[in-house]
Structures are given as structure tokens and as C-alpha cells.
Amino acid sequence: MRTTDRILELDCNPATRTVSQRLVAGFAMLASVLRVFRNRMEINALHELDDKQLKDIGLSRADLDAAFLASTFFEDPSDILTRSARKQSRNSLHRLNQD
């Protein structure tokens, strides 16, 4: 005959985070905010490029404006620009393959 002991542990108390875990989470959040701010500054610098230079990197002035309008202050507009550049690249490749 076999017997199996089953133990069910219920942890009803919410886990409290240690000081080091709180510090790490705080620094991660700060790093994220700084990254978003830095990316916004870099995208703002892209406005200084002329239209030909923007086209070379797969963007347009409308893409820059749309990225800023579509994102809130704490969202990273570089994600929107990346998607836009990739989409335009795919469209260009598709047009080349059709010719």
C-alpha cells in the first residue's frame, strides 16, 4: 500500500519586497523614464535633417509629427518611428519585387 502526503501551502499574506528589491525597481523605473526622455530628444533632433536625409533612413516629416502626436509624454515615440520605417522599407521592397 502507498501513501502520499499532500501538503497545500496557502500564502495569504501579500509578499513584502525587500529594500534592495524596491531600490532595483525604482532604478529600473528611473532608467525607463530617462530612456524615453533621451529618445524624445533624439527624435526632436531629427527635425533638423532635410527631407532627403529623412527619406534615406526611411522616414518623413509626417512620421516624426505622427510619432509625437500618437504617444503621450511618458511613452516612447521611437517605437512608432521604428514601425513606420519598417513598414516603408517593406513597401519599397514589395514595389521593387513587382518591377
C-alpha positions in Angstrom: 0.0 0.0 0.0 1.3 3.5 -0.9 0.5 6.6 1.0 1.1 10.1 -0.3 1.3 13.1 1.8 -0.1 16.2 0.2 0.6 19.5 1.6 -1.2 22.6 0.4 0.5 25.8 1.3 -1.6 28.9 1.1 0.3 32.1 1.2 -2.5 34.6 2.0 -0.2 37.4 3.1 1.0 39.6 0.2 4.7 39.3 -0.3 6.6 42.2 1.0 9.5 43.4 -1.1 12.9 43.9 0.4 14.7 47.2 0.4 17.0 46.1 -2.3 14.1 44.9 -4.5 12.5 48.3 -4.0 15.7 50.1 -5.0 16.1 47.9 -8.1 12.5 48.6 -9.1 13.0 52.3 -8.5 16.2 52.5 -10.6 14.5 50.5 -13.4 11.7 53.0 -13.5 14.1 55.9 -13.5 16.1 54.3 -16.3 13.0 53.8 -18.3 11.9 57.5 -17.9 15.4 58.7 -18.8 15.4 56.4 -21.9 12.1 57.8 -23.1 13.3 61.4 -22.5 16.6 60.7 -24.4 14.7 59.1 -27.3 12.3 62.1 -27.5 15.4 64.5 -27.6 16.9 62.4 -30.4 13.7 62.3 -32.4 13.4 66.1 -31.9 16.9 66.4 -33.4 15.7 64.5 -36.5 13.7 67.6 -37.3 17.0 69.3 -38.3 17.5 66.9 -41.1 16.3 67.7 -44.6 13.6 65.6 -46.4 16.2 63.7 -48.4 18.1 62.7 -45.3 14.9 61.6 -43.6 14.0 59.6 -46.7 17.4 57.8 -46.6 16.6 56.5 -43.1 13.0 55.6 -44.2 11.1 58.4 -42.5 9.3 61.6 -43.4 8.3 64.7 -41.5 4.8 63.4 -41.2 6.2 60.3 -39.5 8.0 62.5 -36.9 4.9 64.5 -36.2 2.7 61.4 -36.0 5.1 59.8 -33.6 4.9 62.7 -31.2 1.1 63.1 -31.5 0.4 59.3 -31.1 2.5 59.0 -27.9 1.9 60.5 -24.5 4.6 62.3 -22.6 5.8 59.1 -20.9 5.5 56.8 -23.9 8.5 56.3 -26.2 7.8 57.7 -29.7 10.8 55.8 -31.1 8.7 52.6 -31.2 6.2 54.3 -33.6 9.0 55.6 -35.8 10.7 52.2 -35.9 7.4 50.6 -37.1 6.9 53.3 -39.6 10.4 52.9 -41.1 10.0 49.1 -41.3 6.6 49.5 -43.0 8.1 51.9 -45.6 11.0 49.5 -46.1 8.7 46.6 -46.7 6.6 48.7 -49.1 9.7 49.7 -51.1 10.9 46.1 -51.3 7.5 45.0 -52.4 7.5 47.6 -55.2 11.0 46.5 -56.3 9.9 42.9 -56.4 6.9 43.7 -58.6 9.0 45.5 -61.2 
